[in-house]
């Protein structure tokens, strides 16, 4: 059992640098003009609607499920929201839809893949949630984009231990953009990091590959869970609560996400005492229902608002989901979000996604054990009338 679990964990460290969507449809002239609804989902349920009522072609959505079945894509669930209404919600087993509104994943590890039977691992979708929490922390004045990591932990700097003094210049923005400069291979180094219980010192004592924020001759960029892990302990230190407590108070409760709809992987932290001796991992470790994931997407779609309350600032939603860096001139990245031509995405290993399509007022959530979910967004875009 231990060998099996460790084998799974070794796979988790795969970099999301290869996870980006190709072949987007061009913008379409819409015969249907949506009107943003005043409806918001209640604590325990959403209203449902037919795709056609909300200006979508159900036959195009059916084509997506045919594609999933023919290609054997291991999708666990699909949830499509338009104008705040559920227009499609399905659970799948062996690439086919099932009647039960629950996951069928008998081989799932209850610690790292599926908790309590209905909380799906979202892996690096966690990073995008950390981005939202960072925006909230900045709005509260806990720190700003130019704050460096060791300004928050000035007594922890040790030139012998950490070596390269360029680490003193790593800012919050560098962590969000993934250009802190710390040498890291998400696939190769994640396994070694696991055996330290994700000790942050393991990351911080790594050599530097480049000066933080370097962008000549191209944007330097290193995809790593370590940067979000740094943000986790910064948020904890400045707020006086663990990141999960900060999230519950400032993000999940305002969105009416119940405590039984999420969980967050915890570990020991050497960067806090008392209650803060426990940390929540920043680059991974969040578990959610797909409806809870959709609430996050719906809040982002509405520019950070939920039922009239500004949960995350409009400016933060706009900037964090915009193209802020172009690694190698090939990828597009924001503040721990993946922006594309007409939508943006929180993306996690093995196909976990929250896709937000502002122009069409749509949120699409996938949970899966297959990275090919990125190919499915085209069917949703094509379903808009």
C-alpha positions, -999 to +999 in steps of 0.1 A: +000+000+000+028+024+008+046+017-024+014+022-043+008+056-026+043+068-032+041+059-068+010+081-071+027+109-053+057+107-077+033+114-106+017+144-088+048+165-092+045+167-130+047+203-142+016+220-155+038+238-181+025+213-207-011+219-197-025+245-220-053+247-244-048+245-282-070+252-312-094+277-297-124+286-318-125+322-329-150+345-313-185+340-326-213+364-334-239+356-309-275+352-319-283+351-281-274+380-259-272+369-223-283+391-195-266+386-162-290+371-137-297+384-103-300+348-092-273+334-069-272+298-056-284+290-021-263+274+006-273+239-004-284+239-040-284+256-074-313+262-097-312+242-129-321+252-165-321+237-199-291+247-221-315+263-247-332+285-221-298+299-213-288+303-249-268+271-255-271+242-279-276+209-260-266+189-290-232+204-290-229+194-253-239+159-263-211+158-288-187+165-260-199+133-242-196+113-274-160+126-278-152+116-242-166+081-247-150+075-281-116+087-269-118+070-234-111+102-215-112+095-178-136+123-167-151+120-133-176+149-135-187+179-156-205+210-144-216+238-168-230+270-153-245+298-174-261+330-161-257+314-126-278+283-135-267+247-139-273+238-175-254+205-174-241+184-145-229+148-150-208+122-132-190+096-153-175+062-149-153+045-175-159+075-198-197+071-197-224+091-179-240+075-149-273+081-131-258+085-097-248+120-087-216+109-071-180+098-079-173+063-089-135+060-084-129+027-064-092+028-068-089+064-055-065+069-026-086+084+003-057+106+014-045+121-018-072+117-044-108+115-030-116+124+006-149+115+022-161+101-011-171+134-026-141+158-021-120+156-052-084+165-052-079+197-073-041+197-072-028+229-087-062+246-089-051+252-053-025+277-067-053+299-082-072+298-049-040+310-032-038+338-057-073+349-047-063+347-010-032+368-018-054+394-034-076+395-003-045+398+020-032+427-001-066+444+001-065+440+039-031+456+040-012+426+053+015+430+026+018+442-010+032+429-043+067+444-035+069+428-001+098+403+000+096+369+017+123+377+042+108+411+050+080+390+066+106+367+082+136+390+088+149+370+117+150+338+096+175+349+070+208+329+073+234+336+047+252+304+054+220+283+052+204+300+022+235+312+004+226+334-026+216+368-013+193+372-044+168+353-023+164+384-002+148+401-033+121+375-040+088+394-039+052+384-036+048+393-073+077+370-082+060+341-063+027+348-081+044+350-115+066+319-109+098+338-116+114+338-082+146+323-097+149+293-074+161+262-092+134+236-094+121+207-115+085+200-105+087+165-118+121+156-105+123+175-072+087+169-060+095+133-049+125+144-028+104+172-013+077+148-003+101+128+019+109+160+038+071+164+046+073+194+022+097+213+044+100+248+031+137+249+038+142+222+013+129+246-013+146+278+000+180+262+002+180+253-035+204+272-058+192+302-077+189+299-115+184+336-122+177+369-106+141+372-094+119+387-121+146+383-149+131+389-183+160+392-208+162+380-235+129+361-227+107+360-196+124+336-171+098+313-155+100+282-133+068+263-126+070+252-089+047+245-060+073+261-038+064+297-046+028+291-035+040+273-004+059+305+005+028+326+000+009+302+024+032+308+053+033+346+046-005+347+047-005+327+079+022+349+095+006+382+086-030+372+094-023+351+125-043+322+112-036+292+089-043+297+053-073+273+055-087+295+084-081+326+064-098+310+034-128+299+054-134+334+068-126+355+038-135+334+008-154+302+014-180+315+039-188+346+017-194+322-012-216+300+009-192+270+006-199+248+035-172+231+056-182+197+044-176+208+008-138+213+011-107+201+030-071+212+028-040+190+032-020+201+062+017+196+072+042+207+098+055+242+095+088+255+107+077+290+099+052+295+127+046+286+163+016+275+183-014+271+159+008+282+130+031+253+135+006+236+111+005+249+075-017+243+045+002+235+013+000+263-012+008+246-045-016+217-041-037+200-014-071+215-017-101+191-020-135+203-031-169+193-045-173+204-081-201+227-071-178+244-046-153+248-074-180+264-095-188+289-068-152+302-070-156+304-108-189+323-105-174+348-081-145+354-105-170+357-134-188+384-115-156+404-110-150+393-074-186+399-062-211+375-045-246+387-038-235+423-039-205+418-016-170+425-030-152+393-019-121+399-040-113+433-056-123+439-092-087+450-099-073+418-085-096+396-106-087+416-137-050+416-133-045+381-119-063+364-148-046+385-175-015+377-194+013+391-173+042+369-185+050+350-216+076+323-208+097+315-239+071+334-260+049+303-259+029+302-227+006+328-211+005+332-173-011+356-148-009+355-110-011+317-106-039+316-133-038+305-169-053+331-193-063+323-228-078+342-257-114+343-245-113+325-211-091+318-182-085+287-161-074+273-128-057+241-138-046+211-118-028+178-125-049+150-140-075+173-155-089+194-127-102+227-141-123+257-133-128+275-166-143+310-167-156+324-199-165+361-192-178+370-227-204+342-225-211+343-188-201+306-184-182+286-158-172+251-166-157+227-140-140+193-148-128+167-123-109+139-138-079+115-138-069+125-173-050+156-185-070+156-217-098+177-202-082+207-219-095+196-252-131+197-241-135+235-237-140+238-274-173+219-272-186+244-246-175+274-267-192+259-297-224+253-278-230+290-274-258+301-297 
